[in-house]
């Protein structure tokens, strides 16, 4: 079944230094494990990407520094990072305010099928939203900013991008028989069809759909004609879309 996630309502545990983590995927998702991190000023945590997995981070609020070899790379708000399997990393909040970070491990450790897919091999790639090329699709009233997949951080384990919707943009009911999907709202409000019910979600919320789970989305009537944007994942990266 599809899920609606509210980051403020997750169950958080303390990890690392001045850092809390809440997991927002369930047993129904087999292609990803997703966590939301809250780092106080000076907060820090470490990890290592399992063999057979990619790890992606997105700076949701504030800024942090990410390091894989001792050299730090700044992740200001709306920055995406891909980390290669087997690499250790350290993430530190060097600012004076709270930082919030999204983590996606794809696939989870021990996933026998997707782990055989070619993964990201660039060590560490840090991509700011503001500097990534934008693909304009005026015929469907949307724009795409690619972070992982064929177009940017090369991998077959996931496809990640920011999508921008105009006020009239509409994506009809569909499902992916061979991929899980996740939408993390960044700005504005979208109406999603989740388990046959319409729900309006905005920043601080996300939707997750297992394989074969039908869903649709459009800009919500309450959006006040703003541009809507969301971070979208499909896992694994090659997927089929079945409409209707």
C-alpha positions, 0 to 999 in steps of 0.5 A: 500500500502507498504511504503518506509520510510526515517528517515531523511525526517520525520516531527519532533515535539519537545517532552520532553526535547531536544527531537524530534519525527517523526511518520512513520506509516500511517492510513493503519497500524492498528497493530502498531504506530512507532516513530523515536526519536532524543535525544540531549545530556541530552535529555529526554522524558517520557511515559506510555504504554497503557493497551492492548499494548506492547511498544518496543524500539530499540537504532538505534544510540548512547546510552540512559538509560531507566528506569521504576521503577527508576533503569536505564538500559543502551541501547547501540546501537543495544539494544532492550527493551520491556516494559509491558502495564501500566508501565511508563518509562523515556528515557534519553540520558546520553551521549555527542552525539546525540542518535536515538531511534525507538519506536513501540507501538503494538497494538495502543491504542484502537485496540480492537482485538490485545489488547486482545492477551497476551502481555509482562508481564516482566515489562522491558526487555533489550536485547543487540544484541551482547548477544542474541543467534543467530539461524543459518539457513545455508539452506536459508543463513540467521541468526536470532536474536530474541527479542520479540515473543515466543523465547525472550520477551514473547508476542503474540502482536508482533514478532521482530528479527534481520535478517542477509542475506548473499550476495546470500540470497533471499526471494520470493514474499509473503504476510501475510493475518493476520499480518503487516510487517516492515523492518528497515535496519541496515547494507548493502543494500536490494532490496525490491519489494514494490507495484510491484516496486523494490527499494534499501534501506539501513541504515536510511530507512525502509519498511512497509507492511499492511496485504495482501500486497505482497512483496519480498526482496533480497540483492541488487547488489550494496551491495558489498558482505557485510552481510546485517542486518535488524530489522524485525517486524510482528504484531501480533506475530502469522502470516501466510505466503502465497507465490507467 
